[in-house]
Amino acid sequence: MFIGINLDLASTDSKNSVLKILNEYGIKRTHDNLYESYDFPAIRLGNLKRDLTNCVDMDDSIRLYQFPLENTFKISSLQDGKWKRLSINIS
């Protein structure tokens, strides 16, 4: 599964924590504040989201792009400590 992650982090501490987590999961930086993996295992997605949620502040924002997951393109956003998801069906 492909995932792309866009970061908008307010503090240096949050950035350092998130970068450490992304490195542990094998997600590579492709541009400023953009990280990608082309072979991310779908089974680890929940763990990644939990780890990211635990290390960011309330004023940080993360967008996670996933394809394919259950034959859909999904965009998940972490804002105010909660994940929200948009699903686009691919038929």
N, C-alpha and C positions, 0 to 999 in steps of 0.2 A: 504494500500500500504506500502511496506517496503521501507525505505530509509536508506542509510548508507552515512556518511559524513566523509571524510578524510581532515584534516586541515594541512596546512603548512604555518604558520603565522610568520611573521618576527618580529613583535613587541609585547610587553606585552599589550599595549593599544588595539591592534586589537584582541588579544586573549581574553582579558577580555570582550570586546564588543560582540564578537562572542559567547562566552560561555553564556553570559546573554541572548542572543537571542535564542540559542538552548534550554536553560532552560525554557524560556517562551513558546516555542513550544512543550515542553514535550519530547525532544530528549535527550536520556541518553548516557553517556560515557560508552563505553565497553572496550576500550584499549587506550593507549596514542594516542592522536590525531585522534581517531576514535569514532564516535557517531552514534547511530542507533535508529530507531523507527520502530516497526512492524505493527503499525496501524495508520500511518500518513494519514490524509485526503488529497486526491489529489487536492481538491479545494483550499487548503492553500499553495500549492507548490510555486505558483507565488509570494505570499506574503513573504514566507521564502527567496526565492532567492533575492527579492528586498531588504529585510532587511539586508541580508548578504552582498550584494553589497555595500550598503550605509555605512557599518561600517569597511570595510577593506581598506588597503593601496594597492597601485599599485603592490608592490612586494610580496603580499600575494597570496597564491594559495589554492583553495578549489575544491575538487571533490565530486560530489553528485551522488550516485548510486540509481536508482529508479526501482522497479519492483512490480507488473506489472503496466504499464501506457500505455493505449491504446494497450494492448496485446504485449508490447515490453519491453525489458530491456534497460534502458537509462542511459548513463553516461554523466553528465554535468560537465564541468570544468569552473571555474572562473579564468581567467588569464588576467592580464592587464586591469581589470575592465570590461571585457566582458565575457558573458557566451557562451560556445561552447558545442554542444551536439552530441553525437554518439548514434544512435538507432540501436538495434539488434532485428530483428523480430523473434518472437517465433511462429512457425507454427506447 
